[in-house]
Structures are given as structure tokens and as C-alpha cells.
Amino acid sequence: MVRIPVIDFTNFTKGNAITRQAVIKQIYEACHEIGFIYLQNSGISKDLIKEVFTHSKSFFNLPLEVKQKQAWSDEFSNMGYVGIERERLNPNQPGDLKEAFNVNKQAVGIDASLVTFYDNCTELANTILQAYALALELPEDFFTVRHNQPNHTLRLLHYPPLQTPPKPGQVRAGEHSDYGSMTLLFQDDIGGLEVQTASGEWIAAPAIPDTVIVNTGDLMQRWTNHLFCSTKHRVMIPTDNRVNQSRYSMAFFCHPNDDTEITCLESCQKEQSPIYPPILAGEYLLQRLQATYGNS
């Protein structure tokens, strides 16, 4: 059975040439075969992660009318509060049973712990992007120089307890792939995240203590001509008493500079010609947001 590998990142960040190369190989294989990794020793402190989770719970405990005052200012701004069922990650199914709050580095009045966490996630993402580049036989800074504008989005997520039965086909987060280069995911231990393997099987991706889940996104898949896969995933409704509990997670969506042209890398054309035409990163993001929110 396909499993999501656990990779110790200190062997890349603090290792010698041999251990670094071993991690680069592990990352390549994981990105190619399943598109998901459990990353150990990310360098982000457990205390900071706990603090941001606490801040997230406090925000989602606010009255709805208070949260709605921070709702998205326009249809596709991608910043602010998103209410329950507002988002439809699988456009063919009812709205998702979750609420979210999106922030970036420029968000006015965000908590200092969120800023620190955002910076830590940016630093970690850049280091992973260096490993990606080396895995693809590119200069180490190939991806980081194309991600040097603050285009990333930090998303706080709350999946509330179910008070009423879901609609047919409704889940906590519909099956989808992520839009950007990669995602860093921090989740509590309630569970529900599932990942689709290449054979179409859905496997659980539970929380593993002291790890961060890393998954590649659509733009990395386009860049690499499917050598790195952007894997469908979803959050299902528990079938036991956890259905009466809140689930919390935090996703850091790593996105290239808007004006970066995503075109098939030469080193990824050995086995097949380019699958996708070139597209600007910002243009692709807008297309995906329109698909997710335009029909709701």
C-alpha cells in the first residue's frame, strides 16, 4: 500500500553532502509518487504553533457578525473571513462544512504571533523549494527567486461540530488539489484528511506529532510536467463521536510571484513533451478562485 513518507529535514538543513543528497532523493520520490510528505524537524517551534492554534480558536469563537466584518472585500480578494458553506472546493458538491480566515503579511492588525508564524513558514518553504530545485537538477535558487514577493497566504481553518445531518455529497472539505507551488499543513488530532493515490485509492493522512505535512500544488505540477504530482485530497466527516468536536488546521499556501511564467522546465521534458501551455502564476490563481467561488 502507498504510504506518505516521513522525512527528517535536519538531514538536509544541517547534514553533510551525503545526507543532504539522500533527503533530496527522498523528496523527489515522494513528490513524484504521492505528492505528500510528513516533514520532521521543520525548525518551527511547537510553542509558536500552539500559540497560533490558540489564536485561531479565539477568532472562530467570535460571534458570526463580528467575523463577517472581516469577510472578503471582493469576490476574489483571497483575504479575510470565509463563512461555512461559502467555499465549494469540489464544484460538483454542496458547500464545504468549514470556515476559514485568510491573511498575508500585509494584513492590517493581525496578531504578532501570526506574523512570526508567517515568517517562519516562508523561511521553511524557501528551504524546501531549494531541495525541490536540487531534486530537479536546477540551480538551488531557481524557485526561491521566483517566490521572493509576499504572495503566500496563511489560512486558519475551523471545521465545526455537526449540528444537523450533512446534505448528500457534503463533506468538511471537498476533494481538490492546491493551486500554488506547495502547501505547509498543520493539523490537530481530530483527523479526517484523506489523500488520493495514483491508483485512485483514498488513504488517511492523520496528524503525526512534531511533523508538518508538505504537499505539492498545481503550479509545481505544471512546472515539472507531472514529475511532481499535485494530489487530490479532502477532509471527510468523522463517523464516530469526533463528529461532535471541532477540527482545526492551518495551511500556508506557497505561491510564486504573480508575474512568474509557469512553463515546463527543460529538465522535465525528457519523457514527454510539455503537457500544459505557459501561464502566469497570478492568472492561474484567479482562474482557480473563480472556479471555487464563482458558482456559490
DOSERO-917890 format. One line per 3 residues: number of its first residue (from 1); their letters; for each residue x, y, z of C-alpha. Coordinates in steps of 0.5 Angstrom, whole numbers, padded with zeros to 4 digits. Layout:
NUM = A = X,Y,Z; ...
END
This chain:
1 = MVR = 0000,0000,0000; 0002,0007,-0002; 0004,0011,0005
4 = IPV = 0006,0018,0006; 0014,0018,0008; 0016,0021,0014
7 = IDF = 0023,0025,0012; 0028,0028,0017; 0029,0035,0015
10 = TNF = 0035,0036,0019; 0039,0032,0015; 0038,0037,0009
13 = TKG = 0039,0043,0013; 0045,0041,0018; 0047,0035,0014
16 = NAI = 0053,0033,0010; 0053,0033,0003; 0052,0025,0003
19 = TRQ = 0046,0026,0008; 0043,0032,0004; 0043,0028,-0002
22 = AVI = 0039,0023,0001; 0034,0027,0003; 0034,0031,-0004
25 = KQI = 0033,0024,-0007; 0027,0022,-0002; 0024,0029,-0003
28 = YEA = 0024,0027,-0011; 0021,0020,-0010; 0015,0023,-0005
31 = CHE = 0013,0029,-0010; 0013,0024,-0016; 0010,0018,-0013
34 = IGF = 0005,0021,-0008; 0006,0029,-0007; 0005,0029,0000
37 = IYL = 0011,0029,0006; 0011,0029,0013; 0017,0033,0015
40 = QNS = 0020,0032,0022; 0024,0038,0025; 0022,0043,0021
43 = GIS = 0025,0049,0025; 0018,0052,0027; 0018,0052,0035
46 = KDL = 0012,0047,0038; 0010,0053,0042; 0009,0058,0037
49 = IKE = 0005,0053,0033; 0001,0052,0039; 0000,0060,0040
52 = VFT = -0003,0061,0033; -0008,0055,0034; -0010,0058,0041
55 = HSK = -0011,0065,0037; -0014,0061,0031; -0019,0058,0036
58 = SFF = -0021,0065,0039; -0022,0068,0033; -0027,0063,0031
61 = NLP = -0030,0063,0037; -0032,0070,0036; -0040,0072,0034
64 = LEV = -0041,0071,0027; -0043,0078,0026; -0036,0080,0028
67 = KQK = -0033,0075,0024; -0037,0078,0018; -0034,0085,0019
70 = QAW = -0027,0082,0016; -0030,0078,0011; -0027,0078,0004
73 = SDE = -0028,0085,0001; -0029,0083,-0006; -0030,0076,-0010
76 = FSN = -0023,0074,-0011; -0019,0078,-0006; -0017,0072,-0002
79 = MGY = -0016,0075,0004; -0021,0075,0010; -0026,0071,0013
82 = VGI = -0030,0066,0009; -0036,0063,0012; -0039,0056,0013
85 = ERE = -0041,0053,0006; -0039,0059,0003; -0033,0055,-0001
88 = RLN = -0034,0049,-0005; -0027,0046,-0006; -0031,0041,-0011
91 = PNQ = -0035,0045,-0015; -0040,0039,-0016; -0042,0038,-0009
94 = PGD = -0045,0043,-0004; -0041,0048,0000; -0036,0046,0005
97 = LKE = -0037,0045,0012; -0032,0049,0015; -0030,0057,0016
100 = AFN = -0023,0060,0014; -0019,0066,0015; -0014,0068,0010
103 = VNK = -0008,0073,0012; -0002,0075,0009; 0004,0079,0011
106 = QAV = 0001,0086,0009; -0006,0085,0013; -0008,0090,0018
109 = GID = -0008,0089,0025; -0006,0082,0025; -0003,0079,0032
112 = ASL = 0004,0079,0033; 0005,0071,0033; 0001,0070,0026
115 = VTF = 0007,0075,0023; 0012,0071,0027; 0009,0064,0024
118 = YDN = 0008,0067,0017; 0016,0069,0017; 0017,0062,0020
121 = CTE = 0013,0059,0014; 0016,0063,0009; 0023,0061,0011
124 = LAN = 0021,0054,0011; 0018,0054,0005; 0024,0057,0002
127 = TIL = 0029,0052,0004; 0024,0046,0002; 0024,0050,-0005
130 = QAY = 0032,0050,-0005; 0031,0042,-0004; 0026,0042,-0010
133 = ALA = 0031,0045,-0014; 0036,0041,-0013; 0032,0035,-0014
136 = LEL = 0030,0037,-0021; 0038,0039,-0022; 0036,0046,-0022
139 = PED = 0040,0052,-0019; 0039,0052,-0012; 0036,0059,-0012
142 = FFT = 0031,0057,-0018; 0025,0057,-0015; 0026,0062,-0009
145 = VRH = 0028,0068,-0013; 0021,0067,-0016; 0018,0067,-0010
148 = NQP = 0021,0073,-0007; 0015,0077,-0006; 0010,0076,-0001
151 = NHT = 0005,0073,-0005; 0004,0067,0000; -0003,0066,0004
154 = LRL = -0004,0064,0011; -0010,0060,0012; -0013,0059,0019
157 = LHY = -0019,0053,0019; -0024,0051,0023; -0029,0045,0022
160 = PPL = -0035,0046,0027; -0038,0040,0030; -0044,0038,0026
163 = QTP = -0051,0040,0029; -0055,0037,0023; -0054,0032,0018
166 = PKP = -0050,0034,0012; -0053,0035,0005; -0052,0029,0000
169 = GQV = -0045,0029,-0002; -0043,0034,0003; -0036,0034,0007
172 = RAG = -0032,0038,0011; -0027,0040,0005; -0029,0037,-0002
175 = EHS = -0023,0034,-0006; -0019,0039,-0009; -0011,0040,-0011
178 = DYG = -0008,0046,-0008; -0007,0052,-0013; 0000,0054,-0012
181 = SMT = 0007,0051,-0011; 0007,0048,-0005; 0003,0048,0002
184 = LLF = 0005,0047,0009; 0000,0044,0013; -0001,0044,0021
187 = QDD = -0007,0040,0024; -0010,0038,0030; -0011,0030,0032
190 = IGG = -0018,0030,0030; -0017,0027,0024; -0021,0027,0017
193 = LEV = -0015,0029,0012; -0015,0024,0006; -0010,0024,0000
196 = QTA = -0012,0020,-0006; -0006,0016,-0009; -0004,0015,-0016
199 = SGE = -0009,0009,-0017; -0015,0013,-0014; -0015,0010,-0007
202 = WIA = -0016,0015,-0001; -0011,0014,0005; -0012,0017,0011
205 = APA = -0007,0023,0013; -0007,0023,0021; -0003,0028,0025
208 = IPD = 0004,0026,0027; 0007,0029,0033; 0012,0034,0031
211 = TVI = 0011,0034,0024; 0009,0039,0018; 0005,0036,0012
214 = VNT = 0008,0039,0006; 0004,0038,-0001; 0006,0040,-0008
217 = GDL = 0001,0044,-0012; -0002,0045,-0019; 0004,0050,-0021
220 = MQR = 0009,0046,-0019; 0006,0040,-0023; 0005,0045,-0029
223 = WTN = 0013,0047,-0028; 0015,0040,-0027; 0011,0037,-0033
226 = HLF = 0008,0032,-0028; 0014,0029,-0025; 0012,0032,-0018
229 = CST = 0004,0031,-0017; -0001,0036,-0015; -0005,0031,-0011
232 = KHR = -0013,0031,-0010; -0014,0031,-0002; -0020,0032,0002
235 = VMI = -0023,0033,0009; -0028,0028,0011; -0034,0028,0017
238 = PTD = -0032,0023,0022; -0036,0017,0023; -0035,0017,0031
241 = NRV = -0036,0022,0036; -0031,0026,0034; -0037,0029,0029
244 = NQS = -0039,0033,0035; -0032,0036,0036; -0029,0042,0032
247 = RYS = -0023,0041,0028; -0017,0046,0027; -0012,0046,0022
250 = MAF = -0007,0052,0019; -0005,0052,0012; 0001,0056,0009
253 = FCH = 0000,0057,0001; 0006,0058,-0002; 0005,0062,-0009
256 = PND = 0010,0064,-0014; 0011,0072,-0016; 0004,0074,-0020
259 = DTE = 0009,0075,-0026; 0012,0069,-0026; 0011,0065,-0032
262 = ITC = 0010,0058,-0031; 0013,0054,-0037; 0015,0047,-0037
265 = LES = 0022,0046,-0035; 0027,0043,-0040; 0030,0038,-0035
268 = CQK = 0022,0035,-0034; 0021,0034,-0042; 0026,0028,-0043
271 = EQS = 0020,0023,-0042; 0014,0027,-0045; 0013,0034,-0049
274 = PIY = 0010,0040,-0045; 0003,0038,-0042; 0001,0045,-0041
277 = PPI = 0002,0052,-0044; 0005,0057,-0041; 0001,0061,-0036
280 = LAG = 0003,0067,-0031; 0002,0065,-0024; -0003,0070,-0022
283 = EYL = -0007,0069,-0028; -0008,0061,-0025; -0009,0063,-0018
286 = LQR = -0015,0068,-0021; -0018,0062,-0025; -0018,0057,-0019
289 = LQA = -0021,0062,-0015; -0027,0064,-0020; -0028,0056,-0020
292 = TYG = -0028,0055,-0013; -0033,0062,-0011; -0036,0064,-0018
295 = NS = -0042,0059,-0017; -0043,0059,-0010
END
